[in-house]
């Protein structure tokens, strides 16, 4: 053995395992050792490293057979692992997406067999996918699946996201990409994450508490922002909630003093003197707030301040219009906000200085971008969309020379939904999708593929 690698003539013929899943944030104590791995990523879970270790412990032509979470298919941290696997020969891959393999346990996982051997250019491997199955249905489907063997070309996979699509769907994807631009490259468009409190009970208050704080001291009013949770957000619109955010930035009320670089006793004294009602409200949570992130609370910022206050971009929440969505959503849904709502850390906003917000909203809510998400996105084990910043910014956007026809229909949809949130706007959505399909120059056959 040399540097943790066995020679090609020694090592194991086969390694069978179920690597442990431990989140990256719990690996800080061992991260310096993990950085030696080719598959290293600062956000990778522990199971990722077992693939490289397993292959390196095999002799040449030896095989690892793992059952593991399939999150590495479509995550940024999975890219180094995808590259590593593709430098070896995939023999078999069984993908379980939202499947009750064991009764009452919904999982998204994969069984993968990898041979320690440089793959041939024409290598194919046995591939099965089982999707959205209850336990009783899975047993039957699993047996049937192995009687009808399917194969996939390894050459169709790159270190980009693995969707295991057929050649027809890959062709549609490539066409969309060829004529569109990633959202992250569109001039004037920005995506921001919501605010992190570190302890919600101190900072998230209901309308009754809001009224009390304002009645006791009117100076509190500008610090209380309307707050939307992901559960409030629907397609096009949102349901108004009963929650508000106490927006207390670092070093408040001296937050505009650029000379303050860390925790400020002076700021705390000033808060207690000038905002006594607010101070008393926060002080009842002093212990909980002080015990937040120990590496920062009381060091970088005061115990009473938000953990992450969007210091460099909180003004973006106060824009006259923006697009909002939650990190996880049971339906494909982006909403229009013109009421300066704030979002928590599991929500996102999109602002634009050039392209119409309502035009971008139409594209985001379109069937085309929902279809494209299937290639690059991650679903939760329960079947919800994971709408991360890094995923949304990859969506392919075409900026129309004349966006007005699309914006006009969005205005009609928003008008109807604001009058009646349950209004049926499906006919207008079909018109929008048709206009957007024309924008992406899709043929009738390609449209049929996208709409299934």
Secondary structure in CASP SS format (residue, H / E / C, confidence):
PFRMAT SS
TARGET T0000
AUTHOR 0000-0000-0000
METHOD secondary structure of the structure
MODEL  1
X C 1.00
X E 1.00
X C 1.00
X C 1.00
X E 1.00
X C 1.00
X C 1.00
X C 1.00
X C 1.00
X C 1.00
X C 1.00
X E 1.00
X E 1.00
X E 1.00
X E 1.00
X E 1.00
X E 1.00
X C 1.00
X C 1.00
X C 1.00
X C 1.00
X C 1.00
X C 1.00
X H 1.00
X H 1.00
X H 1.00
X C 1.00
X H 1.00
X H 1.00
X H 1.00
X H 1.00
X H 1.00
X H 1.00
X H 1.00
X C 1.00
X C 1.00
X C 1.00
X C 1.00
X C 1.00
X C 1.00
X C 1.00
X C 1.00
X C 1.00
X C 1.00
X C 1.00
X C 1.00
X H 1.00
X H 1.00
X H 1.00
X H 1.00
X H 1.00
X H 1.00
X H 1.00
X H 1.00
X H 1.00
X H 1.00
X C 1.00
X E 1.00
X E 1.00
X E 1.00
X E 1.00
X E 1.00
X E 1.00
X E 1.00
X E 1.00
X E 1.00
X E 1.00
X E 1.00
X E 1.00
X C 1.00
X H 1.00
X H 1.00
X H 1.00
X C 1.00
X C 1.00
X H 1.00
X H 1.00
X H 1.00
X H 1.00
X H 1.00
X H 1.00
X H 1.00
X H 1.00
X H 1.00
X H 1.00
X H 1.00
X C 1.00
X C 1.00
X E 1.00
X E 1.00
X E 1.00
X E 1.00
X E 1.00
X E 1.00
X E 1.00
X E 1.00
X E 1.00
X E 1.00
X E 1.00
X E 1.00
X E 1.00
X E 1.00
X C 1.00
X C 1.00
X E 1.00
X E 1.00
X E 1.00
X E 1.00
X E 1.00
X E 1.00
X E 1.00
X E 1.00
X E 1.00
X E 1.00
X E 1.00
X C 1.00
X C 1.00
X C 1.00
X C 1.00
X C 1.00
X C 1.00
X C 1.00
X C 1.00
X E 1.00
X E 1.00
X E 1.00
X E 1.00
X E 1.00
X E 1.00
X E 1.00
X E 1.00
X E 1.00
X E 1.00
X C 1.00
X H 1.00
X H 1.00
X H 1.00
X H 1.00
X H 1.00
X H 1.00
X H 1.00
X H 1.00
X H 1.00
X H 1.00
X H 1.00
X H 1.00
X H 1.00
X C 1.00
X C 1.00
X C 1.00
X E 1.00
X E 1.00
X E 1.00
X H 1.00
X H 1.00
X H 1.00
X C 1.00
X C 1.00
X C 1.00
X C 1.00
X C 1.00
X C 1.00
X C 1.00
X C 1.00
X C 1.00
X C 1.00
X H 1.00
X H 1.00
X H 1.00
X H 1.00
X H 1.00
X H 1.00
X H 1.00
X H 1.00
X H 1.00
X H 1.00
X H 1.00
X H 1.00
X H 1.00
X C 1.00
X E 1.00
X E 1.00
X H 1.00
X H 1.00
X H 1.00
X C 1.00
X C 1.00
X C 1.00
X E 1.00
X E 1.00
X E 1.00
X E 1.00
X E 1.00
X C 1.00
X E 1.00
X E 1.00
X C 1.00
X C 1.00
X C 1.00
X H 1.00
X H 1.00
X H 1.00
X H 1.00
X E 1.00
X E 1.00
X E 1.00
X H 1.00
X H 1.00
X H 1.00
X H 1.00
X H 1.00
X H 1.00
X H 1.00
X H 1.00
X H 1.00
X H 1.00
X C 1.00
X H 1.00
X H 1.00
X H 1.00
X H 1.00
X H 1.00
X H 1.00
X E 1.00
X E 1.00
X E 1.00
X E 1.00
X E 1.00
X C 1.00
X H 1.00
X H 1.00
X H 1.00
X E 1.00
X C 1.00
X C 1.00
X E 1.00
X C 1.00
X E 1.00
X C 1.00
X C 1.00
X C 1.00
X C 1.00
X E 1.00
X E 1.00
X E 1.00
X E 1.00
X C 1.00
X C 1.00
X C 1.00
X C 1.00
X C 1.00
X C 1.00
X C 1.00
X C 1.00
X C 1.00
X C 1.00
X C 1.00
X C 1.00
X C 1.00
X C 1.00
X C 1.00
X C 1.00
X C 1.00
X C 1.00
X H 1.00
X H 1.00
X H 1.00
X H 1.00
X H 1.00
X H 1.00
X H 1.00
X H 1.00
X H 1.00
X H 1.00
X C 1.00
X H 1.00
X H 1.00
X H 1.00
X H 1.00
X H 1.00
X H 1.00
X H 1.00
X H 1.00
X C 1.00
X C 1.00
X H 1.00
X H 1.00
X H 1.00
X H 1.00
X H 1.00
X C 1.00
X C 1.00
X C 1.00
X C 1.00
X C 1.00
X C 1.00
X E 1.00
X C 1.00
X C 1.00
X C 1.00
X E 1.00
X C 1.00
X C 1.00
X C 1.00
X C 1.00
X C 1.00
X C 1.00
X E 1.00
X C 1.00
X C 1.00
X C 1.00
X C 1.00
X C 1.00
X H 1.00
X H 1.00
X H 1.00
X H 1.00
X H 1.00
X C 1.00
X C 1.00
X C 1.00
X E 1.00
X E 1.00
X E 1.00
X E 1.00
X E 1.00
X C 1.00
X E 1.00
X E 1.00
X C 1.00
X C 1.00
X C 1.00
X C 1.00
X C 1.00
X E 1.00
X E 1.00
X E 1.00
X C 1.00
X C 1.00
X C 1.00
X C 1.00
X E 1.00
X E 1.00
X E 1.00
X C 1.00
X C 1.00
X E 1.00
X E 1.00
X E 1.00
X E 1.00
X E 1.00
X E 1.00
X C 1.00
X C 1.00
X C 1.00
X C 1.00
X H 1.00
X H 1.00
X H 1.00
X H 1.00
X H 1.00
X H 1.00
X H 1.00
X H 1.00
X C 1.00
X C 1.00
X H 1.00
X H 1.00
X H 1.00
X H 1.00
X H 1.00
X H 1.00
X H 1.00
X H 1.00
X H 1.00
X H 1.00
X C 1.00
X E 1.00
X E 1.00
X C 1.00
X C 1.00
X C 1.00
X C 1.00
X C 1.00
X E 1.00
X E 1.00
X C 1.00
X C 1.00
X H 1.00
X H 1.00
X H 1.00
X H 1.00
X C 1.00
X C 1.00
X C 1.00
X E 1.00
X E 1.00
X C 1.00
X C 1.00
X C 1.00
X C 1.00
X C 1.00
X C 1.00
X H 1.00
X H 1.00
X H 1.00
X H 1.00
X H 1.00
X H 1.00
X H 1.00
X H 1.00
X H 1.00
X H 1.00
X H 1.00
X H 1.00
X H 1.00
X H 1.00
X H 1.00
X H 1.00
X C 1.00
X C 1.00
X C 1.00
X C 1.00
X C 1.00
X C 1.00
X H 1.00
X H 1.00
X H 1.00
X H 1.00
X H 1.00
X H 1.00
X H 1.00
X H 1.00
X H 1.00
X H 1.00
X H 1.00
X H 1.00
X H 1.00
X H 1.00
X C 1.00
X C 1.00
X C 1.00
X C 1.00
X H 1.00
X H 1.00
X H 1.00
X H 1.00
X H 1.00
X H 1.00
X H 1.00
X H 1.00
X C 1.00
END
